[in-house]
């Protein structure tokens, strides 16, 4: 099964080496295995989040080139509509989230992907919408 890797996991993996806990190293190892197995899926909004806020032009270009190995999954209008529907369902249940989070959820359900995330909000969304969260085995 393919895995939609959330910004939180990418950000952890892209941080400078040497500042990681054992748990974080295991998460990075799991991501590396997913990459080697060709199971990683990227979407434009995650790419945008990863590239946003980089002050150095050289670092921006380096990361942009690194991420270019992961083509974006094309997103149809129905994905955005489903994301809005998920937002509304969760909001009605008292669960708040970002538009990007709900877009990730919509992509994942539409394409039958699991979501690899460190963001606990996704576990709240899963109580109300049919997403599958990738269990990396790291607790």
Secondary structure, DSSP 8 states (H G I E B T S, - for coil): --EEE-HHHHHHHHS-TTS--HHHHHHHHHHHHHHHTT-EEB-HHHHHHHHTT---HHHHHHHHHHHTTS-B----HHHHHHHHHHHHHHHHTT----HHHHHHHHHHHHHT-EEE---THHHHHTTTS--EE---S--
